[in-house]
Amino acid sequence: MKRFWILVLAFTFFGAVQASDEVSGKVVKVVDGNTFHLEIEEDEYLVVKLCGVDAPEIAQAYGEDALAFASQALLNKKVTVTITSRDRLGNYLGVVRIGKKKILNELLLEEGLGWRMEQCSDYPDWDQIMETSKIQGKGLWSQESPTPPWEYRRNATMLGSKGS
């Protein structure tokens, strides 16, 4: 495990993968509905977050559902990721293809297990996919007023700092 984190840090600082690169590998761990670990070569890993989609946090309503869905779709499978950028923590952001036609980013939106984010503007259809799942009341859209994960994280941070 220590070696894993050393490799992750090495990729973070040395930038072995750049935006618009396409990488393939096996998903070895799914962290949540929009984050996973990708083994690109033996003992070489990337932490990947979905570009343009934010899934509920595990503790939120539908967070476990998003995790289960992503795990079923990804775990121990070969995927191809088009890297679009990196986040402020150094994680790679990307569009994830499973096989030739399925795109995980779209599948989560179709199932009502994620919010469309401004990133990945090359995919304008994703806005319509989310709107359709809202109209159909799928997943988190079956709730009257679901809390977006970025608001949930901000509120959790504010509550945590007051208790310190």
C-alpha positions as MATLAB code, in Angstrom:
seq = 'MKRFWILVLAFTFFGAVQASDEVSGKVVKVVDGNTFHLEIEEDEYLVVKLCGVDAPEIAQAYGEDALAFASQALLNKKVTVTITSRDRLGNYLGVVRIGKKKILNELLLEEGLGWRMEQCSDYPDWDQIMETSKIQGKGLWSQESPTPPWEYRRNATMLGSKGS';
ca = [
       0.000    0.000    0.000;
       2.864    2.365    0.791;
       4.215    1.796   -2.718;
       0.819    2.711   -4.156;
       0.833    6.137   -2.503;
       4.443    6.777   -3.508;
       3.469    6.119   -7.117;
       0.403    8.331   -6.855;
       2.560   11.146   -5.489;
       5.144   10.613   -8.225;
       2.463   10.941  -10.902;
       1.075   13.997   -9.128;
       4.383   15.854   -9.073;
       5.928   14.693  -12.312;
       2.752   14.750  -14.425;
       3.322   11.551  -16.392;
      -0.147   11.862  -17.899;
      -1.270   15.108  -19.516;
      -4.649   16.569  -20.444;
      -6.130   15.057  -23.604;
      -4.064   11.886  -23.134;
      -5.956    8.643  -23.404;
      -5.014    5.940  -20.920;
      -6.318    2.419  -20.529;
      -6.111    0.155  -17.565;
      -7.901   -1.967  -15.027;
     -10.002   -0.427  -12.274;
      -8.705   -1.827   -8.982;
     -10.706    0.264   -6.504;
     -13.885    2.332   -6.609;
     -13.860    5.051   -3.946;
     -17.294    6.572   -4.595;
     -19.679    7.168   -7.473;
     -17.238    9.374   -9.363;
     -13.744    8.387   -8.139;
     -11.663    5.275   -8.760;
      -8.114    3.931   -8.919;
      -6.864    2.832  -12.317;
      -3.903    0.499  -12.728;
      -2.304    1.574  -16.017;
       0.696   -0.743  -15.753;
       1.818   -3.220  -13.131;
       2.175   -1.204   -9.928;
       1.400    2.133  -11.668;
      -1.857    3.760  -10.635;
      -3.858    6.917  -11.265;
      -6.647    8.346   -9.126;
      -9.379    9.342  -11.568;
     -12.472   11.458  -10.973;
     -15.205   11.828  -13.536;
     -15.119   15.052  -15.478;
     -18.422   16.885  -15.684;
     -20.289   14.682  -13.184;
     -20.415   14.821   -9.391;
     -22.074   11.916   -7.594;
     -23.591   12.147   -4.110;
     -21.195   11.611   -1.214;
     -21.435    8.150    0.360;
     -23.270    9.521    3.435;
     -25.824   11.348    1.266;
     -29.041    9.911   -0.105;
     -28.153    7.838   -3.185;
     -24.431    7.961   -2.356;
     -24.336    4.212   -1.704;
     -26.374    3.646   -4.873;
     -23.892    5.663   -6.936;
     -21.003    3.706   -5.393;
     -22.709    0.373   -6.121;
     -23.486    1.418   -9.690;
     -19.925    2.592  -10.369;
     -18.490   -0.533   -8.733;
     -20.667   -2.800  -10.865;
     -19.699   -0.903  -14.011;
     -15.970   -0.541  -13.307;
     -14.414   -2.818  -10.711;
     -11.853   -5.238  -12.192;
     -12.730   -4.118  -15.707;
     -10.579   -2.566  -18.385;
     -11.577    1.004  -19.206;
     -10.235    3.847  -21.318;
     -10.025    7.321  -19.810;
      -9.653   10.510  -21.810;
      -7.877   12.809  -19.374;
      -9.309   16.324  -19.536;
      -7.459   18.050  -16.682;
      -6.513   17.711  -13.025;
      -8.285   18.956   -9.937;
      -6.745   21.072   -7.186;
      -5.722   17.896   -5.318;
      -3.882   16.478   -8.321;
      -6.471   13.843   -9.240;
      -6.975   13.225  -12.927;
     -10.350   14.266  -14.348;
     -11.623   12.290  -17.282;
     -14.282   10.800  -19.464;
     -14.491    7.050  -18.855;
     -15.341    4.597  -21.608;
     -16.323    1.055  -20.773;
     -16.003   -1.010  -23.925;
     -16.579    0.877  -27.150;
     -19.894    2.641  -26.509;
     -20.641    3.086  -22.813;
     -19.492    6.270  -21.067;
     -19.735    6.060  -17.284;
     -20.187    9.827  -16.945;
     -23.384    9.578  -19.047;
     -24.618    6.389  -17.368;
     -24.570    8.003  -13.919;
     -26.552   10.959  -15.229;
     -29.053    8.648  -16.965;
     -29.658    6.738  -13.722;
     -30.136    9.915  -11.707;
     -26.986    9.237   -9.688;
     -25.092   12.427  -10.389;
     -25.186   16.123  -11.119;
     -23.900   17.701  -14.311;
     -20.908   19.942  -13.656;
     -19.565   22.757  -15.851;
     -16.378   20.844  -16.691;
     -16.235   18.902  -19.942;
     -18.072   21.446  -22.049;
     -17.357   19.253  -25.096;
     -20.298   17.102  -23.989;
     -23.385   19.360  -24.188;
     -25.698   16.321  -24.451;
     -24.970   15.579  -20.803;
     -27.147   18.515  -19.724;
     -30.107   16.972  -21.564;
     -29.371   13.527  -20.149;
     -29.587   14.932  -16.606;
     -32.749   16.909  -17.408;
     -34.397   13.750  -18.759;
     -33.568   11.787  -15.596;
     -34.981   14.699  -13.533;
     -38.235   14.665  -15.511;
     -38.469   10.893  -15.080;
     -37.783   11.184  -11.324;
     -34.905    8.714  -11.479;
     -32.556    8.125   -8.553;
     -31.810   11.239   -6.525;
     -34.355   13.162   -8.605;
     -37.117   11.196   -6.855;
     -36.429   13.519   -3.899;
     -38.162   16.869   -3.752;
     -35.001   18.921   -3.331;
     -31.788   16.854   -3.403;
     -28.673   18.468   -1.943;
     -25.813   18.710   -4.444;
     -22.615   17.081   -3.184;
     -20.612   20.328   -3.306;
     -23.149   21.917   -0.913;
     -23.074   18.816    1.284;
     -19.242   18.970    1.451;
     -19.273   22.716    2.200;
     -21.839   22.256    4.985;
     -19.893   19.317    6.442;
     -16.705   21.414    6.421;
     -18.418   24.347    8.124;
     -19.963   22.111   10.787;
     -16.626   20.377   11.362;
     -14.732   23.615   11.873;
     -17.239   24.874   14.473;
     -16.807   21.749   16.560;
     -13.022   22.121   16.734;
];
